[in-house]
Amino acid sequence: MNSDLAPGTVVPIGWIAAGRPAELFSPDRHDELWAVQETLDFPGTVYGVPRGTRMREIMRRQSEAYRR
C-alpha cells in the first residue's frame, strides 16, 4: 500500500520489500527494514489507527467490522 515495487521484481521467500521505491530486505536486515517501515504508517494504512494503538483495540475493531 505504501510501497512501490517495480513490475517484474521477484521478492525471494522470506524477504520483504518496503519503501518508495521498494527496496528488498533479507531476514538479517531487521534494523534497516524497520527504518523504512516506521515511516510507512502500517497501522494507519491497514487499520485506520495511529501508531501505538494497542493490539487489543485493533482486534476489537476488526472483530466488530467482521461481525457486521
URWO-V668263 format. One record per residue. PHI is phi as a letter, one per 20 degrees, with the letter a starting at -180 (999 if undefined). OMEGA is omega in degrees with one decimal (999 if undefined). NEAR is the number of other ideal C-beta (glycine too) atoms within 10 Angstrom. Layout:
phi=PHI omega=OMEGA near=NEAR
phi=PHI omega=OMEGA near=NEAR
//
This chain:
phi=999 omega=179.4 near=8
phi=d omega=177.4 near=16
phi=c omega=178.8 near=15
phi=d omega=180.0 near=10
phi=d omega=-179.1 near=16
phi=f omega=177.8 near=8
phi=g omega=177.6 near=4
phi=n omega=179.1 near=5
phi=f omega=177.5 near=10
phi=d omega=177.2 near=8
phi=d omega=-178.7 near=12
phi=f omega=177.6 near=10
phi=g omega=178.5 near=4
phi=n omega=178.6 near=7
phi=e omega=178.6 near=13
phi=c omega=174.2 near=18
phi=d omega=-178.8 near=19
phi=b omega=174.5 near=20
phi=o omega=178.7 near=18
phi=c omega=-5.8 near=12
phi=f omega=-176.5 near=10
phi=f omega=174.1 near=17
phi=d omega=178.2 near=15
phi=e omega=-179.4 near=16
phi=c omega=174.7 near=20
phi=f omega=-176.6 near=12
phi=g omega=-177.8 near=10
phi=e omega=-176.8 near=8
phi=d omega=-175.3 near=15
phi=g omega=-176.5 near=12
phi=f omega=177.9 near=8
phi=f omega=177.7 near=13
phi=f omega=-178.2 near=20
phi=f omega=178.6 near=12
phi=g omega=177.2 near=12
phi=e omega=-176.2 near=19
phi=f omega=-176.5 near=17
phi=g omega=-178.0 near=10
phi=e omega=-173.4 near=11
phi=e omega=177.3 near=15
phi=l omega=178.3 near=13
phi=g omega=-178.1 near=13
phi=f omega=179.6 near=15
phi=f omega=-178.8 near=13
phi=f omega=-173.8 near=10
phi=e omega=-173.8 near=12
phi=d omega=179.7 near=16
phi=m omega=-179.7 near=11
phi=c omega=177.1 near=13
phi=f omega=176.2 near=9
phi=g omega=-179.3 near=9
phi=n omega=176.6 near=6
phi=f omega=-178.2 near=14
phi=f omega=-179.0 near=9
phi=g omega=178.2 near=9
phi=g omega=178.5 near=8
phi=f omega=178.3 near=11
phi=f omega=-179.0 near=15
phi=f omega=175.5 near=11
phi=f omega=179.2 near=11
phi=f omega=-179.9 near=14
phi=f omega=179.8 near=12
phi=f omega=178.3 near=9
phi=f omega=179.7 near=9
phi=f omega=179.1 near=10
phi=f omega=179.3 near=7
phi=f omega=-179.6 near=6
phi=f omega=999 near=4
//
